[in-house]
Amino acid sequence: MTTPEHPAVRQGVSLDRLARWETHLSTRYLQTGILPNALTLVYRRGEIVHQHAQGFADVEAGTPLRDDHIFRIYSMTKPITSLAFMMLVEDGLTALSDPVSSVLPEWANLGVWTGGTLGSFTGEPPRRPMQMVDLLRHTSGLSYHIQQGGHLDAAYRDLSLGVKTTLPEFVAALADLPLEHEPGEHWHYSAATDVLGYVIERLSGQPFEDFVRDRILTPLGMTDTAFEVPADKLGRFMPCYALTPQGRVLFDPAAGRFARPPHFVSGGGGLVSTAADYLRLCRLFLRGGELEGTRLISPKTMELMTRNHLPGGADIAGMALTPIAVSETSAAGVGFGLGFAVTLDPVRTMRAGNAGDYSWGGAAGTYFWVDPVEDLTVIFMTQLLLSPDRVRDDLRTFVYAALTDTPTTPRSLA
């Protein structure tokens, strides 16, 4: 009797080398108590060639991680919000060059910081208006409550922006603050994608979360992806942990804030999802905006989203504020598109990949990338805040080392 060939073998991937990744992951990160759990999914040329879950979804209860567990994906929400916006561009309701104030007129008089702190800020008019493209590529001049060292970060925290505010309150409060820098002048990871969610709400005429559900999640069959976890799925939801100097601690229980409708609907970090659901999104990206007969966006728009949009073709290292901003990617040799980090030069990144692969991650250690050259997408799921960045670099090293054939013709990113 002939044994069916494994999908990995058919698609040019070494099973032995992928097994090395799982051993490395276990030895270096799980057995040492750094990561509580990890799920790795590798998809190449139309097939899942590897999927493996390790560790405990709930460490205290001793619940093993399963493929169908639901994760907080945090900033892996951003590509979905960016996709939603670009669908509205294709609907003719907006354009990348439009001023943000054309949809948010209350932002017409935003200034750029010249001095002061909360309650005594001073500013001056920007040299050019903030454009929609600035929200998508993080050149808006906005900041984030998670940032450190800028002029506005403390004010975001003091005002609980994105924490205790609703989405409309959040946007209204930002109208009273200056920008961290001139629009288009720096790359600074920020709450811009949350603002983009409200722009989508204004343009579409429906709540942002409803637009995402109706136009993206439901058509793609992403049935476990949402801004809250319903009661009948809480058994598949998991706690989130955090890595501190004292070790790993519980950060958010399964029955925590995601078990009820969100007060703040965050386009920047509010979704939960499964590896299987997120694969459907990545397959859509890999196929140029279409999945199983459902097209959400055109191939040309998808191509536009995954090119480098930083001014002058710069990379993040060349445009980031000093010190380098908090983000989900490395900086050298990496540009930024419309919702994704985009590899410009793998040599400068000092990690495996191809020019044109695009990626993003989440605060709890989740990560994905899509490589059109290799017809490849990889999804990594865990639930650990302040997870070591080295995990993502290691994952890329082991996955690319497992490819046994690489028919590559790198595309131009100019």
Summary of the structure (lengths in Angstrom):
residues: 414
radius of gyration: 20.8
end to end distance: 52.3
largest distance: 79.4
contacts: 1415
relative contact order: 0.17
helix: 34%
strand: 20%
